[in-house]
Amino acid sequence: AISAYISDNVVTQDRLRLDIYRRLSLCEDVVEVYEIEEELRDRFGELDTPTKQFIELVVIKLLTLKHSIKSISSYAQNITFTYADDSKQSIKSASKDDDDIIATAMGYLKKS
């Protein structure tokens, strides 16, 4: 439910935007994602919120694969991680805002 995409305000050309989506989808490590993010900053300047959130969601996706998490769901401030063995872990973010949900999920995944 998080609004995240590579904004056409940041990358104006459709072809370039699609190429960036493709490159991000092929990343196998968090470092690769951050390298692409740095490249975007160098080429296009400061990233807007939807673009930053998209990058963070790609990182979260890679971390979930590493920790055998098959899904993450959020409702209001509650975030639930469902593992491959169907066990669940729930945590609460500071607010239901997208940036707080992302930061809380990212913090949990980096600590795990």
QUICOR-V388937 format. One record per residue. SS is DSSP state (a for helix, b for strand, c for the rest). PSI is psi in whole degrees, -180 to 180 (* if undefined). BURIAL is 1 if it has 24 or more other C-alpha atoms within 12 Angstrom, else 0. Layout:
{{SS PSI BURIAL} {SS PSI BURIAL}}
This chain:
{{c 10 0} {c 133 1} {c 103 0} {c 127 0} {c 164 1} {c 113 1} {c 140 1} {c -8 0} {c -27 0} {c -54 1} {c 102 1} {c -26 0} {c 126 0} {a -43 0} {a -44 0} {a -42 0} {a -45 0} {a -38 0} {a -40 0} {a -43 1} {a -45 1} {a -47 0} {a -42 0} {a -36 1} {a -22 0} {c -7 0} {c 137 0} {c -7 0} {c 148 0} {a -36 1} {a -40 0} {a -40 0} {a -46 1} {a -31 1} {a -41 0} {a -40 1} {a -44 1} {a -40 0} {a -43 0} {a -43 1} {a -42 0} {a -40 0} {a -37 0} {a -2 0} {c -163 0} {c 137 0} {c 143 1} {c 173 0} {a -50 0} {a -35 1} {a -44 1} {a -43 1} {a -35 1} {a -45 1} {a -45 1} {a -36 1} {a -34 1} {a -42 1} {a -45 1} {a -42 1} {a -46 1} {a -40 1} {a -36 1} {a -38 1} {a -40 0} {a -34 0} {c 13 0} {c 42 0} {b 126 1} {b -19 0} {b 155 1} {b 130 1} {b 153 1} {b 143 1} {b 117 0} {c -120 0} {c -5 0} {b 131 1} {b 128 1} {b 128 1} {b 125 1} {b 122 0} {b 168 0} {c -30 0} {c 12 0} {c 7 0} {c 156 0} {b 149 0} {b 128 1} {b 141 0} {b 169 1} {b 135 1} {c 169 1} {c -31 0} {c 179 0} {c 7 0} {c 145 0} {a -45 1} {a -35 1} {a -40 0} {a -47 1} {a -47 1} {a -41 1} {a -45 1} {a -44 1} {a -44 1} {a -44 0} {a -47 1} {a -37 1} {a -30 0} {a -29 0} {c * 0}}
